[in-house]
């Protein structure tokens, strides 16, 4: 009897330690890979009436506006705690409402998810419903829209390098690859959603369904948006961009060779002179609080970053590129910019 009681107490203590460890890993965040000197000072950011502006919500949700046309990438506002992901998830309607209000947008031309994982496409059909926007993405993204009850008239399917217009914005989607999680078979990342997806569902039900980068041309400038830190060698051949919105999440968990190749196939490939890091912040952080880095749980479980130094490695890598580019023959280095949350920033 005493032995049984002792075993029971040991089991309870073990479960308690595991619970505390999981809570700590899920609620403790890194500082993020952003150098403070990159931050835009919104008070000094003068916006002209004819400017192209961008508003950053977090992850890779960006709102572009030239005063006539507004459109958004991803449109993801729900924030899901890591422990909640063990169950089923669905869009947080209040978060979507608050996020759109914080971006000061109630009408848009389009919302374009980079791929169909929950942190990119889960909220997009609701964003389209509330703003009248077209939901433009892969067939998997279309099935997320269909499962939400979005009418077919509001859904468009992207085709590789098939350019389309949103007002003065000329957008060319390029089929690329998702960030390659260490130790994960890429085939698992490339699975598709083949029928309407009706939430609540597990987080893993939001299959990638193909990843896109967007090349955008406007009379005032050209830019590239890469929502996930993956690449296809030569995919951006023939394209140029002044600015790259560069997904950097997870780069610290990858090899030095992977980081170098990614930089070469993204920033250098399009001859960019300005880099805006995106998709570096926590997927679980509140929209009401300052941006923060990923939860420790995410670093360990997804990036295999058991030293928890991944964000420091990303920042060190980006700062190295900043220094190297400043030493080129033309002495024109790459400028790094860190966007504030929700406030408009003038691109041109």
Secondary structure, DSSP 8 states (H G I E B T S, - for coil): -HHHHHHHHHHHHHHHHHHHHHHHHHH-B---S--GGGB--GGG----TT--EEEEEETTEEEEE-SS-EEEES-------TGGGGSEE---HHHHHHHHHHTT-S--SEEE-SSSSHHHHTTHHHHHHHHT-EEEE-HHHHHHHHHTT--GGGEEE--TT--EEETTEEEEEEEE-----TT--HHHHT----S---SSEEGGGS----EEEEEEEETTEEEEEE-SS---TTTTTT---SEEEEE-TTGGGS-HHHHHHHHIIIIITTT-SEEEEES-S-SSS-TTS-----BHHHHHHTT--TTS-HHHHHHHHHHHHHHHHTTSTT----EEEB--BS--EE--
